[in-house]
Amino acid sequence: MKPIDFPDIVYKYRCWSNELHRNILTKGELYLSAPKHFNDPFDFGITKNYMLLDSQEKINRYVDEGIEKHKFWLLKDDRNLENERAFHLKRLENLESYQQEHEAIESDANNKHYGILSLSARWDSILMWSHYGDFHKGFNVGYNERHMRESGLFGKGGQVVYSDDFPQLDPFSEHTMEISATQTHYKSKEWEYEQEYRLTKLFYPEPASEANRIINIPFEFIDEVNLGINISDIHKNEIVEIAKTKNIKVYQTKKIPFQFGLSRFQL
């Protein structure tokens, strides 16, 4: 099997004017977001497609397999299996309503129990600097990818897959690692410019509190810091001084003459 080609460094774009963003360098703090805070309404919204249960035969099979799978717990709870079967068959008479109900339940669970850290494989994305780096007045922090992935602070990490096609997850499919990765690391091709690298953490059984969504990353994991082309001298000097105390390399980005691109030089 071909080894996964992970990037060496992954970047978090930030705004130095935001105190919480400054904590990334002053305190080593990062925030693991809930999916509801994403700017893409489709992100983390890939669920099983129950509209594929398009015949009574499939519906009967789906209900029967579900009852068999949960039979031990249903009987332990003194539930009547025939009543359970009738109940679920009734619910599946309206597949659209069933789909919406399932998506709402899954969305609520994801928001309560998942924390996501979104990074980028690029330090020089003009759009990323504009959208997340304070219009090129901010900075980005480059983390050693392997250190982050192997730190034990996260459940899984990897590149986001971009596609024009919305994945179709069969209702009969088992919840494998591949399906889990599809649900957490799959986005529309329109977001491909981000070259997103994503680390996730599952908070279970208790939901994530705001306090435990904040995690501390060792400063040794930081390989470099890049400064936006329009960063103020005040912010530049503050970042450089902090980086010096932590032995972190700092680069100043600049425009490449007569090209739509960025280069950089070490300060």
C-alpha positions in Angstrom: 0.0 0.0 0.0 1.3 3.4 -1.0 2.1 5.6 2.1 0.0 8.7 2.7 1.9 11.8 1.5 1.3 14.1 4.4 2.6 17.7 4.1 5.6 18.5 6.3 4.1 21.7 7.7 0.5 22.7 8.2 -0.6 26.3 8.8 -3.1 28.2 10.9 -3.9 31.7 9.6 -4.6 34.2 12.4 -5.3 37.9 13.2 -2.9 39.5 15.7 -5.5 42.1 16.6 -7.7 39.4 18.1 -6.6 38.5 21.6 -7.8 34.9 21.3 -5.7 34.5 18.1 -2.7 35.9 19.8 -2.9 33.1 22.3 -1.6 30.7 19.7 1.9 32.3 20.2 1.6 33.7 23.7 0.0 30.7 25.4 0.3 27.9 22.8 -3.5 27.6 22.7 -5.7 26.4 19.9 -9.5 26.2 19.7 -11.2 23.0 18.4 -14.3 24.3 16.7 -17.8 22.7 16.5 -19.0 22.1 13.0 -21.8 24.7 13.5 -19.2 27.4 13.3 -18.0 26.5 9.9 -18.6 28.9 7.0 -19.5 25.9 4.7 -23.1 24.7 5.4 -22.3 21.4 3.7 -19.2 20.7 5.9 -19.8 17.7 8.3 -23.2 17.3 6.7 -22.6 14.1 4.8 -25.0 11.5 6.3 -26.4 8.2 5.1 -28.9 8.7 2.3 -32.2 7.1 3.5 -33.9 8.2 0.2 -32.1 5.1 -1.2 -34.6 2.9 0.7 -36.8 3.2 -2.4 -38.7 0.0 -2.1 -40.7 -1.8 0.6 -38.3 -4.7 0.4 -35.4 -2.4 1.2 -37.3 -0.8 4.0 -38.3 -4.1 5.6 -34.7 -5.3 5.4 -33.4 -2.1 6.9 -35.8 -2.3 9.9 -35.2 -6.0 10.4 -31.4 -5.7 10.4 -31.6 -2.7 12.8 -33.8 -4.7 15.2 -31.5 -7.7 15.1 -28.5 -5.5 15.6 -30.0 -3.9 18.7 -32.0 -6.9 19.9 -30.0 -7.4 23.1 -30.6 -3.8 24.3 -34.2 -3.7 23.2 -35.0 -6.9 25.2 -32.9 -5.6 28.1 -35.1 -2.5 28.1 -38.3 -4.7 28.0 -39.2 -3.5 24.6 -41.6 -5.6 22.4 -39.8 -6.4 19.1 -42.9 -6.5 17.0 -44.0 -3.1 18.3 -40.6 -1.8 17.6 -40.7 -3.1 14.1 -44.2 -1.6 13.5 -43.0 1.7 14.9 -40.0 2.0 12.6 -41.9 0.9 9.5 -44.4 3.7 10.2 -41.6 6.3 10.5 -40.2 5.1 7.2 -43.4 5.7 5.4 -42.1 9.3 4.9 -38.5 9.0 3.8 -38.0 12.7 3.5 -39.1 13.4 7.0 -37.0 10.4 8.3 -33.9 11.8 6.5 -34.4 15.3 7.9 -34.9 13.9 11.4 -31.7 11.8 11.1 -29.7 14.7 9.8 -30.8 16.9 12.7 -29.9 14.2 15.3 -26.5 13.7 13.7 -25.8 17.4 13.4 -26.6 17.9 17.1 -24.4 15.0 18.1 -21.5 16.3 15.9 -21.7 19.8 17.4 -21.7 18.5 20.9 -19.0 15.8 20.6 -16.6 16.9 17.8 -13.8 19.4 17.9 -12.1 20.3 14.7 -8.8 22.1 13.9 -8.7 23.3 10.4 -5.2 24.0 8.9 -3.8 24.5 5.4 -0.9 22.9 3.6 0.0 26.3 2.1 1.6 29.3 3.7 1.3 31.4 0.5 -2.3 31.2 -0.4 -3.5 34.7 -1.4 -7.1 33.8 -0.7 -6.3 32.2 2.7 -4.4 35.3 3.7 -7.4 37.4 2.7 -10.1 35.2 4.3 -8.4 34.1 7.5 -5.2 36.2 7.8 -6.8 39.6 8.5 -6.6 40.7 4.8 -2.8 40.0 4.7 -2.4 42.1 7.9 -2.2 39.0 10.1 0.1 36.0 10.4 0.2 32.2 10.1 1.8 29.6 12.3 3.4 26.6 10.7 3.1 23.4 12.7 5.1 20.2 12.2 2.5 17.9 10.7 3.9 14.6 12.1 4.3 16.0 15.6 0.6 17.2 15.5 -0.7 14.0 14.2 1.3 11.7 16.5 0.8 14.0 19.6 -2.2 12.0 21.0 -4.1 15.3 21.3 -6.3 14.4 18.3 -8.2 11.3 17.1 -7.3 11.5 13.4 -5.8 13.8 10.9 -5.4 14.2 7.2 -6.0 16.2 4.1 -9.6 17.1 3.1 -10.8 15.5 -0.1 -12.5 17.8 -2.6 -15.1 16.6 -5.1 -17.8 17.9 -7.5 -19.9 14.9 -6.4 -21.7 14.6 -3.1 -20.9 11.2 -1.5 -23.7 8.8 -1.4 -23.6 6.7 1.8 -25.8 3.6 1.7 -28.1 3.1 4.7 -26.9 -0.5 4.9 -23.2 0.3 5.1 -21.4 -0.3 8.4 -19.7 2.6 10.1 -16.1 2.0 8.9 -13.1 4.3 9.2 -13.5 5.1 5.5 -17.1 6.3 6.0 -16.1 8.3 9.1 -13.3 10.0 7.1 -15.8 10.8 4.3 -18.1 12.5 6.8 -15.3 14.5 8.5 -12.8 15.2 5.7 -14.9 15.6 2.5 -15.9 19.0 0.9 -17.0 20.6 -2.3 -14.3 21.2 -4.9 -15.1 24.9 -4.7 -13.0 24.9 -1.4 -10.0 23.2 -3.0 -7.9 26.4 -2.9 -7.7 26.0 0.9 -5.7 22.7 0.7 -7.1 22.0 4.1 -5.5 19.6 6.5 -7.9 18.7 9.4 -7.3 17.3 12.8 -10.3 16.1 14.8 -11.0 15.1 18.4 -14.0 13.2 19.6 -15.3 14.2 23.1 -17.1 11.1 24.5 -19.2 10.2 26.4 -19.6 13.8 27.8 -20.1 16.6 25.3 -17.3 19.1 24.8 -17.3 22.2 27.0 -15.9 25.5 25.8 -13.1 25.1 28.2 -12.0 21.6 27.0 -12.2 22.8 23.4 -9.1 24.8 24.1 -6.0 22.7 23.8 -2.3 23.5 24.5 0.2 22.7 21.8 3.9 22.5 22.7 5.8 25.4 21.2 8.3 22.8 19.9 5.7 21.8 17.4 5.9 25.2 15.7 8.4 25.2 12.8 7.8 28.7 11.6 5.7 31.9 11.6 4.9 33.9 8.4 3.8 37.5 8.5 1.3 39.0 6.1 2.5 41.5 3.5 0.4 44.3 5.1 1.2 43.6 8.7 1.8 46.7 10.8 5.3 47.4 12.2 3.9 47.2 15.7 2.4 43.8 15.2 5.5 42.6 13.4 7.8 43.6 16.2 5.6 42.0 18.8 5.5 38.7 17.0 9.2 38.7 16.3 10.0 39.3 19.9 7.8 36.5 21.1 9.2 34.1 18.5 12.8 34.9 19.5 12.1 33.8 23.1 10.7 30.5 21.8 13.4 30.0 19.1 10.9 30.0 16.3 11.8 31.2 12.7 9.9 34.2 11.4 9.4 35.0 7.7 8.1 38.2 6.1 6.0 37.6 3.0 6.1 39.9 0.0 4.6 40.1 -3.4 6.4 38.5 -6.3 6.9 41.3 -8.9 4.6 41.1 -11.9 3.1 37.8 -10.7 0.0 36.7 -8.7 2.1 35.1 -6.0 4.0 35.5 -2.7 7.5 34.9 -1.7 9.2 35.4 1.7 12.4 36.1 3.5 13.6 35.2 7.0 13.8 38.0 9.5 
